[in-house]
Structures are given as C-alpha cells and as structure tokens.
C-alpha cells in the first residue's frame, strides 16, 4: 500500500514515482543491515544526486529539477518510508545548499551549486553549539577578518554528516551584536584546522553520522562569505523554515510505512478465527493511525504550497513539523503494539521506525520551540489585525 497522492503535473508524477521505485528496490532491502552496522550510505547520496533527487527544489540552470516543495517533499516521503537516515540526509543536504542557492551571488552559485545538487559534494549544516541550540543567537563560534578572508574558531554540535560531508554551511559570529553579528560561510571539509569529533552514539538513525565539528583557526576566502556580513541569523532562520518541512515530510513517510506494515500484518495474522484487523479494537487503532498520517501530510502540503506560491509559510512550517513528528511518534509506537511481541523484535522494521521517530520531535527545533514559534506568529497576526481594524475604523469615521 502506498499514499494516494494528488500531484500537480506529469513531471511530478514521474519524479515521485522514481523516488518510490528507488526506495523499494535500492533502499528498503539494505536499510536494516546498514543501520545495524552504523554504515554511512555515501554512495547512495551520490546516486541520488545523479538521478536528480538531491536538487529537486533548485534551479535547473544549476543542475536542479526546478520543482516546488509540494513535489520535493512527497518524493522525500517515499525515501523516508524505506530508509529514514537517507531521507533525513537529503533534507539536511538540501538545507545546507539553501543559503548558497538563495543568498549567494550568481558567481558563487555557478561555481559550487552544480556539484552540490549533483551529488559530487555532500553538505552539512553547522548552526547549533553545545550552549546555543534552540537559541542560535547565543552562539560563540567566531569569524575574525584576516587578509583576504576570515579565520573561524569554535565548535559546532550535532552536525548531521559531521566528518562525512564535503562542505559545511557554517554560521559564526563576526561581531558582538546579538542578531546582526552572525555571518554565513561555505567551508570545504578539507580546510586546514577543520576536524570532526567521534560520532555520537544514538538510539536511532544510526546510518546517519552525527558529530561535533571543530574549527581551529580555519581560514576561508572572502568569496566563501554567503550573503552580507551580519546577515547570517536571517539566513539561518530562513533555511530552517524550509528545513522543518523536510523533516516533517520525512516523519510522514516514516509514519506511512509504519501504518503499511501494521495493516499488512493485521490482515494476515489470525486470532479467534479471523484476521486481527477485523477485531474492532485493533481496527479502530489502525483507523486512528491512518487519520494521523493523512492529517500530518495535509499540514505539510499546506505549508509547501504556500511556500511555492511565495506566500508567508513560517507558522505553517512549524505547525507541519509539530503535527507530523508527533504523529510519527504516535503511529510508530502504535505499530509496535499492533505487531505485539513481533513488533518488539528486529525481525520487523517497526521497532526501528519507533526509535527513528523520536529524534524527529527534537531536531530542526524541538516541538516545544515550534509551539513558541506558532504562538509568537499568532500574537503578531493578532496585533496586525488590530492595527488594520483601527485604521479601517478611523477612515470610516
């Protein structure tokens, strides 16, 4: 069983179909073993780039597919249902390319973006620090001006692809101003002074390497400054709005796969003379799981369509991330329950799905942070509505 999708074009159908076929034929059969072995799938990312699946939302002029987020996120769903580490890696890579693609100069994009979206260069996103995760403006990593460029010093924590990436999009402090003192740099992984710490030992996504990146006087040329000096926080937060949609889509794909496995198992397993799916208690549980998946997908697509239309979508992105990742945690946990003792073993993938779902409630901003973001947007929207109403009333008078 797969999601019943409403896609906007034949090209979109073809791309999502490609992702679905690749997920079923090349990812799902190897995911469990690779996760057990903590094996990083670098060649898989290279292959995805060659197929055009690493640059889906980016301009065709630079080797991307030129498709909107509505399509990209549904392709990402398909990948996540087979191997979440790969889908999360695609999302992080796309987010790592975002500053260059959106704020870079034409010269910068022409020089680096084709290799990035084509899979030759894999990216990592260096924003968080040990004491500056949910509050990126508190970062301490510094970039000091030197002849012809900048010297970067500090540490970045929880870096997906840390030690495996070919480039890092790094945010560092260029002045002490809290919000306008941060800048964005494109740093090659082989730069002198850049190193990765020991990979974190995690409960899930063990095929996705996460590590601390140390910057010990790393010198980068001025041409690797992305955007203006001091524009980094704006760039980072803008990238996170889109990155949250990637994680939300990955969560939906994971939940859909957990639902599919549950339905298949429940239709084939018999107790008291009939398939367990026909017992009302279990049937209702599966119905609630299906409703959660469909509702989560709807929030993701609403935000994606707003983004594609050029409309504000930050609040909707936070809603999608909150709803989709909470749904994934609930649906994967229920999937283990549907399979019973079998679901608690590694013979079936649902126990892995449950472990993988947990991190999705945490990274790209915890779901507590998403609630803060949503509430602030509501307050701002209410203030704007009040001002409009006041002005309208004044003109009427």
Phi, psi and omega in degrees: 000139177225167182296141176272103190258147172249099184257151191279347185200168177295324177298320179295317177301318181295317182292314180294324176296321176298315179297319180296315181294318179296319180299316183287321187268330188241344180254304186305319182294341186246353188298312185299315180294316180297320179295319179295327181270000184054041184269122181281127188272061185299318181294331176296317178295323177298317180294318177300321177296318179297328180276355180088014184265000175261348182235030186307315185271005186257161189301137178298334180299337181250014178097003178280179180268344178067026180256153183285173180294332178303323180275312180307315184291328179285328172294320179297321175307314182298318178295319183295325180295338179263318185205101186296325180301322179290316180297316177297321178297320176297315180299315180294320178297314179300320178292325179293331178280338188303312180303315179295313184294329187259323186246352180286163175281166177302320181295317179296315180298315181297327184282318190247329190295320181303317179291331180288312181282342180273355176095353179291328180239124178259139187253159171229152186244113187251088178244306186293151171229169183303325180246018180210075178258285178292341180242080185295337180292348179271008184299152182245343178305131188242151174235113183256134179294134173225174180304119176080004180175220186219148173250121184258132181221129178148189181232146175238131186257158172057043183274112174294133186074014179301123182087350179247336184289159176263340175211157178231132171272109191248135176251129184217156184276123178255352172204174183274358177296130188299311186259333182248023181249016183242140181231164185245135183227146174259109189247124177290144184293337182267014179296141177301132178094354178262130179213160179247140176282183178296134179303142178294145174267113191242161179281341181208177184050046184284349173274355179252115183284131176235127184208163172279139176252125179260133178242100185253081181067040180287121181262126177237146180291154181301331180294349178265005169284124180260125186076195180273155173299132181090358181266002190299319182294319176301315180297315183298314182291324176296317178297322181294325177304315179285322179297325178297326177293324177297315179292322178299316179295319177299321179295319179296316179298320178296315179295320178299317180294320177297320177297314181301315179296323181293315180296316180298316180294316184292332178284335183259345182266129182248140168219146180053035172084009178206159179303143184294341178293339180275353174281130189302319182301316180283323178299319178293323178297316178296323178297318178295323177297316180297319179296322179295319180295312181296321179294319179297316180299321181297320179292323179295314183290328176298313179295319181297317181293324175297316178299315182296332179275358181078018180267158176303138182218008185298315179296317180294327177295319178293321176299314181298316181296317180296307184294314185292318183285324174296320178297318180298319179296317182292315184292318180292324176295317178294328178297319176300320179294320179299317181280350177064223181301325179297326181291341181270358180258163178279001176294331179244149187281353188293331177293325176292319179302318181296319179292324181288328182295328186299317183293336182290340173280354188248308187278168191059032182095116180302162181291339172293321176295321179299322178295322176297315180299314181298314183295325178292322176295320178298317179297316179295318180295322179294319179296320179294320179295322179295318179297317180297317180296321179296316180295320179296319179296322179296318180293323180294326180291000000 
